[in-house]
Amino acid sequence: DGTGSREVGRHGPKIVVQGQWDDTADEWVLSGNWANVRSSNVEAIRYDLDKTTLYVRFQGGDTYEYDNFPETLATGMYDCDSMGKYVWFIRKIGHKGRKVLR
């Protein structure tokens, strides 16, 4: 029925999605929900399609937002092999994150 938690990801079980949507990157982007990630650096990711903003919550709780973030890069992050390496990649190409105050 599409409810509950499900591990998804093209390259292996690394993302746990909770809610009512399909397990594709496009559906995750459209949902606007957090996807919990199995990573030593990143805890969860979320994309706000209306604001074109990516949110990355790191292990330890700090959350960063990346404004003017292309949807194609967000779906790429959802399907990537290494969340930590992808964060470094997006910073390297000029997307500087801003810490979100709690």
C-alpha positions in Angstrom: 0.0 0.0 0.0 3.0 2.3 0.0 2.9 3.1 3.7 5.6 2.6 6.4 9.4 2.4 6.0 11.2 1.0 3.1 14.8 0.9 2.1 15.4 2.3 -1.4 18.3 3.3 -3.6 19.5 2.2 -7.0 22.9 1.1 -5.7 21.9 -0.7 -2.6 19.9 -0.3 0.6 21.1 3.0 2.0 18.0 5.2 2.2 15.0 4.6 4.5 11.9 6.5 3.3 8.9 6.9 5.5 5.5 7.9 4.2 3.2 7.3 1.3 5.1 7.6 -2.0 7.0 5.4 -4.4 10.7 4.6 -4.0 12.1 6.7 -6.8 14.2 9.8 -6.6 11.6 11.8 -8.5 8.8 10.8 -6.1 11.1 11.7 -3.1 11.7 15.1 -4.6 8.0 15.7 -5.1 7.1 14.5 -1.6 9.2 17.1 0.2 9.8 14.6 3.0 13.0 13.7 4.8 14.8 10.5 3.7 16.9 8.9 6.4 20.3 7.9 5.0 22.7 5.2 6.0 26.0 7.1 6.1 28.8 7.9 8.5 28.4 11.6 7.8 24.8 12.3 6.7 21.7 11.4 8.7 18.9 12.6 6.4 18.2 14.6 3.2 15.2 16.6 2.1 14.4 18.7 -1.0 11.9 21.5 -1.2 10.9 21.7 -4.8 9.1 25.1 -4.4 12.1 26.8 -2.9 14.7 24.7 -4.9 16.5 24.1 -1.6 18.3 20.9 -0.5 18.5 20.2 3.3 21.1 18.0 4.7 21.0 16.8 8.3 24.4 15.6 9.4 25.2 13.0 12.1 25.1 14.9 15.3 22.1 17.0 14.3 23.4 20.0 12.4 21.3 20.8 9.3 22.5 22.8 6.3 20.4 24.2 3.5 21.6 24.7 -0.1 19.6 27.3 -1.9 19.1 27.4 -5.7 19.8 23.7 -5.8 18.9 22.1 -9.1 16.4 19.2 -8.9 18.7 17.0 -11.0 21.4 17.3 -8.4 18.9 16.4 -5.7 17.8 13.3 -7.5 21.4 12.5 -8.1 22.1 12.7 -4.4 19.2 10.4 -3.6 20.7 7.7 -5.9 24.4 8.2 -5.1 26.8 5.6 -3.7 28.3 7.9 -1.0 26.4 10.7 0.7 29.5 12.2 2.2 31.3 12.3 -1.2 28.2 13.8 -2.8 28.2 16.6 -0.2 31.8 17.4 -1.0 31.0 17.3 -4.7 28.2 19.8 -4.4 30.4 22.1 -2.3 33.2 21.8 -4.9 30.9 22.9 -7.7 29.9 26.0 -5.8 26.8 25.1 -3.7 27.8 26.5 -0.3 25.5 25.4 2.5 24.2 27.6 5.3 23.6 26.2 8.8 20.0 26.2 9.8 19.6 27.4 13.4 17.7 25.0 15.7 
